């Protein structure tokens, strides 16, 4: 009995230890369940959003394809004898008796061609806007709802279209193209996309980038080059994110060895905002980038090497109905002493829809095709490896609603476990410390109520031409738009970036349009807060803090010190094996462009694939 009494307390202590272990196990299981729940929630949400954004991009590209092909079909009508032989165009008659010196015939042909050009410009407005509206429905069918930032952006754009300051100012933009007064129909279609007569303005679920008339362009009016360069960096979101994460490699151009070069008094310069002016011959939302041109050289270029014949033959039966003007009229008859048919050349009277300068080959655009093919399923197909003026890009920012985010587990973990090690740091300890520091910086940047995850996708219509020898050519080689676009496809987002202002990032819009111009009027960064509306300043406060960080000399010197620090080196020995020196072979900056795998070399990977 004494032995049993002696052992009883020990059993109690063991039972207490079991309870503690059980409680710890329950906590671990609970955390595991939360993590698994978060993982499945993230995966499910990601699949839903990616499906929505992909379907939106493909839908928009399909309507761009339809737009280009319809415009191309009307160019075919002009390039053939349809305008001359069809009484519907008020010309009619036998091609053999046409243009026998009558100025009336010439005027009728010009009028008919211009009516078709007006229709092409109408299509260039209507087609992409229908595509944008259809893309919203595709996104909503995949579970997305309206996006407040996108709707505010489009409402403001609608107000600009309806105002006289830019869109209604004939000194900035033509108010009429070939008889088409575009502004009122343009405004009506944008209003319908927003919600139409319901007035709810909740029609947009996913946004795109828009290079619109009056879009702000920021410049610094100092004569020195550095302030202008810095302003360009401040307008780059990648740079701002790099400041937050202390990505010194991305920032190395802003961290000079002689720190007085850039960062003198008011180093950002007297920033001022200018509004862009441009020709407007189609929708600025999902544009197809076509322009109207009058002249016979467009026809001659399309007819070169049989490309126009090849397009006419693509649809069965069309070859019998369409007869090229070049087979009836000699393009060089006018003032030619060896005239064979005695008829004037009708081609100079005809206006055409042509591709603008946004269409070009990848080599002209500066794309390294061989490097990109490492990330694609195969090499670029011949004839479709070109920079397209018709890109269907969509993006959406969705809140991070995971449990880990809501309870700020990552924040608390970073505060309690900052991954700092005492003494000399090297190897894995140093890497973990660097990772921890960057994580904390990024958390400081993103830890607010507006933390979003961005999804985006780009698609485009594809097509090509063939010469009479069978060689494949880009669709824009013809000059005029032709109906050759036969499919649409998703492409990597960073392969062909879409320029303009993002609809879905309200904070960035305020930062560009209000914060930076206000910064240009002050000598001290903190004075901006007293100029801006409190709500506007609160929205872009994180960008304000990042610029202050860039303004901090000690912070910049820390980044430069890391870039100049030794990455690889070797000791130098004398004949007796004693260390007599050390040589730095490479610095951290030398490896900024290496692949992440550590394989070395200056090969650049794409910024974003999807």
Beta strands, then each sheet from edge to edge (+ up, - down):
strand 1: 209-210
strand 2: 216-220
strand 3: 271-275
strand 4: 290-294
strand 5: 351-355
strand 6: 360-361
strand 7: 386-387
strand 8: 391-399
strand 9: 452-466
strand 10: 472-474
strand 11: 485-491
strand 12: 501-502
strand 13: 566-573
strand 14: 579-587
sheet 1: 1+ 12-
sheet 2: 2+ 3-
sheet 3: 4+ 5-
sheet 4: 6+ 7-
sheet 5: 8+ 9- 10+
sheet 6: 8+ 9- 11+
sheet 7: 13+ 14-
end
